[in-house]
Amino acid sequence: MTGPYFYEYAGRRPTVHPDAWIAPTATLIGDVTVAAGASVFYGVVLRGDVGAIRVGERTNIQDNCVLHVDTGEECVLGDDVTVGHLALVHSAHVADGCLIGMGSKVLSRSRIGEGSLIAAGAVVLEGAEIPPRSLAAGVPAKVRRELTAEESQAFIPHAANYVETAQKQGARVEPDRP
């Protein structure tokens, strides 16, 4: 198996900073830009076929996430963002320092303010605005409370840990056999 998988779409090709890490099973299609220190883990699909996807510095997109866009829209993840396993982000803007919980869905034209936490399994509806430093949870997601500065800042080291984790990913090997 080789990889990662990069595909051109309508003359647009993914652009990945040399300091970013892309898993060998990730798929990047079309107008996708991944910044320095970012990581895109196993099974992730970034499908920038009909609009742009931008992944900020030190942002991590964990296993089996999907980012996509509506025609002519864009999907933007700021710097130091963590997108938990199995999350979906579709044509949304996620500001710096946010944590998007595992299995959550952030739908079209929604905006997540800086330093916010979208709880695991939450669904942020189309066009929703989550203010900075908010905890949003539920289906549909509602702001439950404002995060303290300390709580909000805790997401930055979390993102930094994934920079380190990505740097430690080794080459594909055959398993040990008894």
N, CA, C and O of each residue as an XYZ file, in Angstrom:
712
protein
N       0.862     -1.191      0.000
C       0.000      0.000      0.000
C       0.895      1.237      0.000
O       1.846      1.343      0.775
N       0.570      2.142     -0.868
C       1.259      3.422     -0.876
C       0.287      4.478     -0.402
O      -0.858      4.164     -0.076
N       0.708      5.679     -0.360
C      -0.210      6.746      0.035
C       0.607      7.874      0.600
O       1.833      7.768      0.600
N       0.042      8.905      1.065
C      -1.399      9.159      1.032
C      -1.897      9.331     -0.400
O      -1.120      9.336     -1.354
N      -3.195      9.470     -0.517
C      -3.831      9.550     -1.821
C      -4.195     10.997     -2.119
O      -5.019     11.597     -1.429
N      -3.571     11.548     -3.156
C      -3.820     12.920     -3.585
C      -4.442     12.873     -4.977
O      -3.939     12.201     -5.877
N      -5.555     13.607     -5.135
C      -6.240     13.616     -6.419
C      -6.457     15.045     -6.893
O      -6.810     15.934     -6.118
N      -6.236     15.237     -8.181
C      -6.573     16.506     -8.814
C      -8.064     16.500     -9.133
O      -8.637     15.464     -9.470
N      -8.687     17.683     -9.021
C     -10.092     17.817     -9.405
C     -10.252     19.176    -10.075
O      -9.907     20.202     -9.489
N     -10.766     19.189    -11.286
C     -11.003     20.413    -12.051
C      -9.763     21.307    -12.074
O      -9.858     22.528    -11.944
N      -8.603     20.675    -12.242
C      -7.351     21.425    -12.346
C      -6.765     21.875    -11.022
O      -5.735     22.549    -11.009
N      -7.389     21.525     -9.910
C      -6.867     21.921     -8.594
C      -6.287     20.702     -7.902
O      -6.846     19.607     -7.950
N      -5.145     20.926     -7.252
C      -4.441     19.847     -6.568
C      -4.194     20.218     -5.119
O      -4.041     21.398     -4.803
N      -4.151     19.237     -4.234
C      -3.833     19.535     -2.832
C      -2.444     20.140     -2.687
O      -1.521     19.814     -3.434
N      -2.319     21.031     -1.706
C      -1.041     21.637     -1.349
C      -0.792     21.321      0.116
O      -1.605     21.652      0.979
N       0.342     20.676      0.393
C       0.671     20.259      1.750
C       2.042     20.813      2.117
O       3.024     20.579      1.413
N       2.101     21.549      3.223
C       3.373     22.088      3.701
C       4.317     20.933      4.024
O       3.862     19.904      4.523
N       5.619     21.071      3.756
C       6.558     19.979      4.016
C       6.615     19.557      5.489
O       7.007     18.428      5.786
N       6.234     20.435      6.404
C       6.250     20.098      7.829
C       4.937     19.487      8.314
O       4.812     19.170      9.497
N       3.961     19.316      7.432
C       2.705     18.657      7.803
C       2.895     17.151      7.671
O       3.792     16.683      6.970
N       2.034     16.400      8.358
C       2.082     14.946      8.250
C       0.720     14.444      7.772
O      -0.317     14.794      8.335
N       0.740     13.621      6.727
C      -0.469     13.050      6.154
C      -0.339     11.528      6.230
O       0.626     10.966      5.713
N      -1.300     10.858      6.868
C      -1.268      9.398      6.994
C      -1.332      8.736      5.629
O      -1.894      9.298      4.688
N      -0.767      7.558      5.519
C      -0.766      6.887      4.220
C      -2.144      6.469      3.726
O      -2.297      6.160      2.544
N      -3.145      6.451      4.590
C      -4.497      6.081      4.157
C      -5.433      7.284      4.066
O      -6.636      7.114      3.866
N      -4.902      8.483      4.209
C      -5.718      9.698      4.060
C      -5.916      9.990      2.579
O      -5.100      9.606      1.742
N      -7.021     10.681      2.268
C      -7.330     11.046      0.890
C      -7.595     12.544      0.822
O      -8.465     13.057      1.526
N      -6.843     13.247     -0.026
C      -7.013     14.681     -0.228
C      -7.341     14.903     -1.701
O      -6.628     14.445     -2.595
N      -8.447     15.623     -1.927
C      -8.954     15.779     -3.291
C      -9.148     17.256     -3.603
O      -9.827     17.963     -2.858
N      -8.555     17.731     -4.701
C      -8.831     19.069     -5.206
C      -8.200     20.192     -4.415
O      -7.024     20.127     -4.060
N      -8.981     21.224     -4.138
C      -8.509     22.481     -3.559
C      -8.388     22.362     -2.039
O      -9.215     22.880     -1.289
N      -7.343     21.670     -1.610
C      -7.071     21.428     -0.193
C      -5.694     21.980      0.124
O      -4.728     21.712     -0.591
N      -5.607     22.762      1.215
C      -4.317     23.280      1.678
C      -4.123     22.869      3.128
O      -4.996     23.091      3.966
N      -2.971     22.268      3.422
C      -2.643     21.831      4.775
C      -1.373     22.566      5.193
O      -0.341     22.463      4.530
N      -1.456     23.314      6.305
C      -0.365     24.196      6.750
C       0.681     23.445      7.588
O       0.525     22.265      7.903
N       1.724     24.151      7.926
C       2.862     23.612      8.680
C       2.422     23.029     10.016
O       1.600     23.610     10.725
N       2.987     21.865     10.347
C       2.737     21.243     11.634
C       1.392     20.571     11.753
O       1.107     19.954     12.779
N       0.552     20.669     10.736
C      -0.770     20.033     10.778
C      -0.616     18.535     10.564
O       0.385     18.073     10.016
N      -1.627     17.778     11.008
C      -1.610     16.332     10.811
C      -2.996     15.858     10.388
O      -4.022     16.303     10.902
N      -2.980     14.941      9.435
C      -4.196     14.359      8.877
C      -4.037     12.847      9.041
O      -3.211     12.225      8.373
N      -4.835     12.265      9.937
C      -4.624     10.880     10.337
C      -5.345      9.875      9.444
O      -5.925     10.230      8.418
N      -5.292      8.628      9.856
C      -5.719      7.477      9.075
C      -7.202      7.534      8.709
O      -8.061      7.785      9.555
N      -7.475      7.296      7.431
C      -8.842      7.214      6.949
C      -9.548      8.545      6.746
O     -10.733      8.564      6.414
N      -8.855      9.647      6.936
C      -9.465     10.975      6.781
C      -9.677     11.263      5.295
O      -8.859     10.898      4.452
N     -10.795     11.926      4.996
C     -11.066     12.390      3.636
C     -11.257     13.900      3.681
O     -12.123     14.401      4.398
N     -10.447     14.623      2.916
C     -10.583     16.068      2.732
C     -10.952     16.262      1.263
O     -10.100     16.187      0.378
N     -12.238     16.512      1.023
C     -12.739     16.531     -0.356
C     -13.054     17.950     -0.785
O     -14.175     18.433     -0.630
N     -12.028     18.614     -1.334
C     -12.165     19.972     -1.833
C     -12.452     19.986     -3.316
O     -11.750     20.639     -4.087
N     -13.479     19.268     -3.712
C     -13.784     19.165     -5.136
C     -14.558     20.371     -5.656
O     -14.236     20.887     -6.726
N     -15.564     20.830     -4.929
C     -16.385     21.937     -5.424
C     -16.173     23.229     -4.634
O     -16.887     24.210     -4.845
N     -15.212     23.233     -3.740
C     -14.855     24.403     -2.947
C     -13.566     24.119     -2.198
O     -13.050     23.002     -2.241
N     -13.046     25.127     -1.513
C     -11.731     25.036     -0.870
C     -11.825     24.508      0.560
O     -12.784     24.779      1.283
N     -10.801     23.746      0.943
C     -10.606     23.318      2.328
C      -9.251     23.838      2.770
O      -8.243     23.623      2.098
N      -9.234     24.530      3.914
C      -8.000     25.093      4.465
C      -7.800     24.557      5.880
O      -8.682     24.684      6.729
N      -6.644     23.962      6.126
C      -6.305     23.400      7.434
C      -5.138     24.207      7.991
O      -4.076     24.274      7.373
N      -5.331     24.819      9.159
C      -4.345     25.722      9.742
C      -3.153     25.025     10.382
O      -3.090     23.798     10.466
N      -2.225     25.835     10.823
C      -0.994     25.341     11.440
C      -1.286     24.573     12.731
O      -2.108     24.982     13.552
N      -0.588     23.455     12.877
C      -0.654     22.605     14.077
C      -2.042     22.017     14.322
O      -2.307     21.491     15.403
N      -2.911     22.098     13.349
C      -4.248     21.521     13.471
C      -4.167     20.026     13.199
O      -3.427     19.586     12.318
N      -4.937     19.241     13.965
C      -4.947     17.797     13.744
C      -6.358     17.333     13.431
O      -7.332     17.738     14.065
N      -6.430     16.474     12.435
C      -7.693     15.878     12.013
C      -7.519     14.380     12.236
O      -6.736     13.717     11.554
N      -8.265     13.866     13.204
C      -8.041     12.499     13.657
C      -8.780     11.482     12.797
O      -9.541     11.841     11.899
N      -8.545     10.227     13.084
C      -8.957      9.102     12.262
C     -10.413      9.167     11.794
O     -11.329      9.443     12.569
N     -10.589      8.903     10.500
C     -11.889      8.728      9.851
C     -12.784      9.963      9.865
O     -14.006      9.831      9.815
N     -12.212     11.139      9.931
C     -12.992     12.376      9.798
C     -13.236     12.671      8.319
O     -12.515     12.192      7.443
N     -14.273     13.472      8.066
C     -14.569     13.918      6.705
C     -14.752     15.424      6.726
O     -15.519     15.952      7.532
N     -14.043     16.119      5.835
C     -14.270     17.542      5.580
C     -14.686     17.670      4.124
O     -14.048     17.108      3.234
N     -15.769     18.419      3.887
C     -16.269     18.619      2.539
C     -16.861     20.016      2.457
O     -16.922     20.730      3.458
N     -17.298     20.407      1.264
C     -17.801     21.768      1.039
C     -19.009     21.754      0.124
O     -19.195     20.843     -0.684
N     -19.831     22.797      0.271
C     -20.873     23.053     -0.717
C     -20.228     23.771     -1.904
O     -19.152     24.352     -1.766
N     -20.874     23.732     -3.054
C     -20.341     24.361     -4.256
C     -20.051     25.838     -4.010
O     -20.917     26.597     -3.575
N     -18.808     26.224     -4.301
C     -18.385     27.615     -4.166
C     -18.131     28.068     -2.739
O     -17.771     29.226     -2.527
N     -18.303     27.209     -1.766
C     -18.064     27.545     -0.355
C     -16.660     27.101      0.023
O     -15.906     26.591     -0.806
N     -16.323     27.308      1.301
C     -15.053     26.802      1.797
C     -15.247     26.231      3.189
O     -16.205     26.557      3.891
N     -14.326     25.381      3.567
C     -14.281     24.800      4.904
C     -12.921     25.207      5.468
O     -11.882     24.882      4.893
N     -12.932     25.920      6.596
C     -11.691     26.471      7.143
C     -11.527     26.030      8.589
O     -12.414     26.232      9.419
N     -10.391     25.431      8.878
C      -9.997     25.135     10.248
C      -8.822     26.048     10.565
O      -7.828     26.057      9.838
N      -8.928     26.819     11.650
C      -7.861     27.725     12.042
C      -6.645     26.980     12.565
O      -6.503     25.776     12.348
N      -5.783     27.691     13.244
C      -4.586     27.109     13.837
C      -4.931     26.427     15.160
O      -5.853     26.845     15.861
N      -4.182     25.374     15.492
C      -4.295     24.675     16.780
C      -5.686     24.113     17.036
O      -6.158     24.108     18.173
N      -6.336     23.645     15.988
C      -7.658     23.027     16.101
C      -7.476     21.517     16.204
O      -6.622     20.937     15.532
N      -8.282     20.890     17.049
C      -8.345     19.432     17.124
C      -9.718     19.002     16.637
O     -10.742     19.474     17.129
N      -9.725     18.092     15.653
C     -10.968     17.512     15.161
C     -10.925     16.036     15.550
O     -10.122     15.271     15.018
N     -11.802     15.639     16.491
C     -11.797     14.287     17.046
C     -12.250     13.242     16.055
O     -12.884     13.542     15.044
N     -11.908     12.009     16.368
C     -12.213     10.858     15.527
C     -13.666     10.855     15.058
O     -14.584     11.140     15.827
N     -13.853     10.528     13.790
C     -15.171     10.344     13.171
C     -16.014     11.607     13.067
O     -17.220     11.512     12.840
N     -15.423     12.779     13.225
C     -16.191     14.023     13.093
C     -16.376     14.381     11.621
O     -15.604     13.969     10.754
N     -17.435     15.168     11.371
C     -17.735     15.700     10.046
C     -17.759     17.217     10.149
O     -18.447     17.777     11.003
N     -17.013     17.878      9.282
C     -17.048     19.344      9.198
C     -17.359     19.674      7.744
O     -16.610     19.305      6.840
N     -18.487     20.384      7.525
C     -18.961     20.604      6.160
C     -19.186     22.092      5.921
O     -20.089     22.691      6.504
N     -18.360     22.685      5.061
C     -18.505     24.102      4.675
C     -18.627     25.020      5.886
O     -19.429     25.954      5.881
N     -17.847     24.761      6.909
C     -17.911     25.548      8.142
C     -16.588     26.279      8.369
O     -15.568     25.965      7.756
N     -16.638     27.262      9.267
C     -15.439     27.986      9.702
C     -15.224     27.690     11.177
O     -16.084     27.978     12.009
N     -14.076     27.116     11.494
C     -13.717     26.793     12.867
C     -12.506     27.650     13.217
O     -11.445     27.507     12.609
N     -12.662     28.543     14.198
C     -11.603     29.491     14.556
C     -10.473     28.783     15.315
O     -10.584     27.610     15.672
N      -9.401     29.516     15.548
C      -8.212     28.996     16.220
C      -8.545     28.398     17.581
O      -9.438     28.866     18.287
N      -7.796     27.342     17.929
C      -7.826     26.801     19.274
C      -9.093     26.084     19.674
O      -9.369     25.964     20.867
N      -9.874     25.602     18.723
C     -11.116     24.891     19.051
C     -10.866     23.388     19.140
O      -9.893     22.864     18.596
N     -11.771     22.715     19.840
C     -11.793     21.266     19.861
C     -13.168     20.815     19.375
O     -14.194     21.146     19.969
N     -13.165     20.055     18.284
C     -14.394     19.503     17.714
C     -14.430     18.048     18.167
O     -13.597     17.246     17.745
N     -15.390     17.703     19.025
C     -15.424     16.395     19.672
C     -15.669     15.240     18.730
O     -16.154     15.405     17.610
N     -15.316     14.057     19.224
C     -15.469     12.827     18.452
C     -16.922     12.622     18.018
O     -17.855     12.791     18.804
N     -17.084     12.254     16.754
C     -18.396     11.933     16.224
C     -19.346     13.108     16.078
O     -20.532     12.917     15.809
N     -18.844     14.307     16.251
C     -19.723     15.480     16.107
C     -19.855     15.855     14.632
O     -19.098     15.401     13.774
N     -20.857     16.710     14.376
C     -21.101     17.188     13.015
C     -21.248     18.697     13.055
O     -22.058     19.240     13.806
N     -20.451     19.364     12.234
C     -20.484     20.828     12.128
C     -20.922     21.116     10.699
O     -20.169     20.894      9.751
N     -22.150     21.612     10.554
C     -22.782     21.686      9.232
C     -22.555     23.026      8.531
O     -22.012     23.969      9.107
N     -22.980     23.077      7.298
C     -22.712     24.167      6.362
C     -22.990     25.553      6.929
O     -23.981     25.788      7.620
N     -22.081     26.451      6.609
C     -22.161     27.877      6.936
C     -22.225     28.152      8.437
O     -22.589     29.254      8.847
N     -21.877     27.164      9.257
C     -21.794     27.436     10.693
C     -20.415     28.012     10.999
O     -19.457     27.821     10.250
N     -20.346     28.720     12.119
C     -19.103     29.360     12.540
C     -18.881     29.038     14.007
O     -19.755     29.241     14.849
N     -17.683     28.529     14.292
C     -17.324     28.162     15.649
C     -16.278     29.168     16.124
O     -15.206     29.285     15.531
N     -16.598     29.894     17.200
C     -15.720     30.946     17.710
C     -14.473     30.393     18.373
O     -14.445     29.250     18.829
N     -13.448     31.219     18.419
C     -12.135     30.863     18.943
C     -12.229     30.231     20.331
O     -12.969     30.692     21.200
N     -11.444     29.150     20.509
C     -11.330     28.514     21.812
C     -12.566     27.782     22.283
O     -12.730     27.558     23.483
N     -13.443     27.405     21.364
C     -14.680     26.721     21.743
C     -14.513     25.204     21.712
O     -13.609     24.663     21.074
N     -15.418     24.542     22.426
C     -15.481     23.089     22.467
C     -16.848     22.646     21.968
O     -17.881     23.024     22.520
N     -16.834     21.835     20.912
C     -18.053     21.193     20.443
C     -18.005     19.774     21.004
O     -17.124     18.992     20.644
N     -18.938     19.442     21.876
C     -18.910     18.165     22.589
C     -19.043     16.986     21.638
O     -19.583     17.114     20.539
N     -18.544     15.839     22.077
C     -18.656     14.606     21.302
C     -20.116     14.342     20.962
O     -20.996     14.457     21.816
N     -20.363     13.988     19.707
C     -21.701     13.635     19.250
C     -22.634     14.800     18.984
O     -23.774     14.589     18.569
N     -22.182     16.025     19.213
C     -23.038     17.201     18.992
C     -23.276     17.410     17.497
O     -22.482     16.978     16.661
N     -24.383     18.080     17.179
C     -24.680     18.459     15.800
C     -24.903     19.967     15.777
O     -25.903     20.467     16.290
N     -23.947     20.689     15.167
C     -24.062     22.132     15.000
C     -24.822     22.351     13.695
O     -24.339     22.003     12.618
N     -26.006     22.926     13.803
C     -26.870     23.074     12.641
C     -26.334     24.071     11.617
O     -25.481     24.904     11.925
N     -26.851     23.969     10.392
C     -26.462     24.884      9.321
C     -26.669     26.331      9.760
O     -27.707     26.691     10.315
N     -25.653     27.146      9.493
C     -25.739     28.574      9.764
C     -25.629     28.959     11.231
O     -25.752     30.140     11.555
N     -25.402     28.012     12.123
C     -25.297     28.322     13.553
C     -24.030     29.118     13.851
O     -23.009     28.951     13.185
N     -24.109     29.975     14.846
C     -22.964     30.760     15.314
C     -22.701     30.372     16.756
O     -23.540     30.589     17.631
N     -21.535     29.798     16.998
C     -21.120     29.456     18.360
C     -20.114     30.524     18.781
O     -19.064     30.658     18.152
N     -20.416     31.289     19.838
C     -19.513     32.367     20.244
C     -18.157     31.840     20.729
O     -18.041     30.669     21.090
N     -17.139     32.697     20.737
C     -15.836     32.295     21.268
C     -15.955     31.760     22.692
O     -16.816     32.178     23.467
N     -15.065     30.823     23.012
C     -14.946     30.231     24.355
C     -16.266     29.664     24.865
O     -16.652     29.887     26.013
N     -16.952     28.927     23.990
C     -18.221     28.318     24.362
C     -18.105     26.804     24.394
O     -17.328     26.210     23.647
N     -18.891     26.189     25.272
C     -19.102     24.754     25.260
C     -20.476     24.536     24.637
O     -21.491     24.968     25.184
N     -20.501     23.859     23.482
C     -21.766     23.554     22.808
C     -21.933     22.044     22.784
O     -21.009     21.313     22.428
N     -23.127     21.579     23.167
C     -23.392     20.150     23.238
C     -24.831     19.887     22.838
O     -25.683     20.774     22.895
N     -25.090     18.634     22.425
C     -26.440     18.191     22.151
C     -26.783     18.126     20.682
O     -25.995     18.489     19.809
N     -28.004     17.643     20.441
C     -28.540     17.527     19.090
C     -29.922     18.174     19.087
O     -30.874     17.586     19.599
N     -30.048     19.363     18.524
C     -28.976     20.190     17.957
C     -28.107     20.784     19.067
O     -28.532     20.896     20.217
N     -26.886     21.160     18.696
C     -25.950     21.728     19.671
C     -26.459     23.070     20.174
O     -26.917     23.914     19.404
N     -26.367     23.241     21.465
C     -26.710     24.511     22.107
C     -25.557     24.900     23.005
O     -24.875     24.041     23.564
N     -25.340     26.199     23.142
C     -24.293     26.669     24.042
C     -24.750     26.372     25.461
O     -25.810     26.828     25.891
N     -23.950     25.610     26.178
C     -24.281     25.226     27.553
C     -23.701     26.195     28.568
O     -24.299     26.468     29.609
N     -22.508     26.713     28.238
C     -21.880     27.694     29.123
C     -20.663     28.281     28.441
O     -20.191     27.772     27.424
N     -20.161     29.365     29.021
C     -18.903     29.955     28.559
C     -17.767     29.198     29.227
O     -17.847     28.853     30.405
N     -16.708     28.944     28.465
C     -15.515     28.309     29.016
C     -14.647     29.347     29.703
O     -14.596     30.501     29.279
N     -13.970     28.941     30.754
C     -12.993     29.828     31.381
C     -11.800     29.960     30.437
O     -11.628     29.152     29.525
N     -10.997     30.964     30.660
C      -9.784     31.137     29.846
C      -8.892     29.909     29.971
O      -8.306     29.465     28.983
N      -8.784     29.360     31.170
C      -7.946     28.173     31.378
C      -8.478     26.982     30.595
O      -7.707     26.265     29.957
N      -9.793     26.766     30.637
C     -10.381     25.648     29.893
C     -10.144     25.806     28.401
O      -9.784     24.845     27.721
N     -10.339     26.985     27.902
C     -10.177     27.249     26.484
C      -8.721     27.078     26.048
O      -8.447     26.531     24.980
N      -7.803     27.545     26.870
C      -6.379     27.439     26.540
C      -5.875     25.998     26.585
O      -4.841     25.691     25.992
N      -6.586     25.113     27.276
C      -6.161     23.715     27.379
C      -6.183     23.001     26.034
O      -5.531     21.969     25.875
N      -6.921     23.530     25.067
C      -6.984     22.882     23.758
C      -5.693     23.079     22.963
O      -5.389     22.281     22.076
N      -4.931     24.132     23.271
C      -3.686     24.409     22.536
C      -2.649     23.311     22.803
O      -2.098     22.762     21.849
N      -2.362     22.969     24.083
C      -1.417     21.863     24.301
C      -1.923     20.535     23.741
O      -1.128     19.694     23.322
N      -3.240     20.346     23.732
C      -3.797     19.128     23.145
C      -3.414     19.042     21.672
O      -2.991     17.988     21.198
N      -3.560     20.144     20.953
C      -3.162     20.177     19.543
C      -1.655     19.957     19.410
O      -1.206     19.269     18.493
N      -0.874     20.540     20.324
C       0.587     20.372     20.294
C       0.971     18.906     20.487
O       1.935     18.435     19.885
N       0.226     18.189     21.317
C       0.512     16.760     21.506
C       0.356     15.992     20.202
O       1.094     15.040     19.945
N      -0.603     16.402     19.380
C      -0.786     15.719     18.106
C       0.318     16.061     17.109
O       0.621     15.253     16.231
N       0.912     17.219     17.225
C       2.087     17.522     16.393
C       3.170     16.503     16.716
O       3.794     15.941     15.816
N       3.389     16.270     18.008
C       4.397     15.300     18.448
C       4.011     13.877     18.032
O       4.858     13.119     17.560
N       2.753     13.519     18.202
C       2.287     12.186     17.812
C       2.513     11.947     16.323
O       2.958     10.870     15.927
N       2.211     12.933     15.511
C       2.404     12.798     14.062
C       3.873     12.594     13.726
O       4.203     11.807     12.838
N       4.755     13.293     14.427
C       6.188     13.178     14.153
C       6.727     11.792     14.491
O       7.754     11.376     13.954
N       6.041     11.081     15.373
C       6.498      9.753     15.798
C       5.949      8.622     14.941
O       6.321      7.466     15.141
N       5.064      8.933     13.984
C       4.499      7.882     13.146
C       5.604      7.253     12.321
O       6.350      7.947     11.631
N       5.701      5.972     12.393
C       6.753      5.249     11.687
C       6.315      4.795     10.314
O       5.190      5.041      9.877
N       7.216      4.139      9.664
C       6.921      3.579      8.349
C       6.056      2.336      8.511
O       6.055      1.709      9.571
N       5.335      1.987      7.480
C       4.504      0.778      7.490
C       5.406     -0.427      7.625
O       6.426     -0.532      6.943
N       5.026     -1.344      8.513
C       5.823     -2.547      8.745
C       4.911     -3.768      8.682
O       3.689     -3.665      8.797
N       5.532     -4.911      8.500
C       4.793     -6.172      8.598
C       4.690     -6.514     10.084
O       5.624     -6.257     10.843
N       3.559     -7.094     10.505
C       3.410     -7.437     11.920
C       4.356     -8.563     12.335
O       4.757     -9.393     11.519
N       4.700     -8.571     13.624
C       5.480     -9.691     14.163
C       4.606    -10.936     14.127
O       3.403    -10.859     14.379
N       5.185    -12.046     13.825
C       4.445    -13.315     13.771
C       5.014    -14.233     14.847
O       6.232    -14.341     14.990
N       4.129    -14.904     15.614
C       4.628    -15.823     16.662
C       5.271    -17.048     16.068
O       5.740    -17.917     16.802
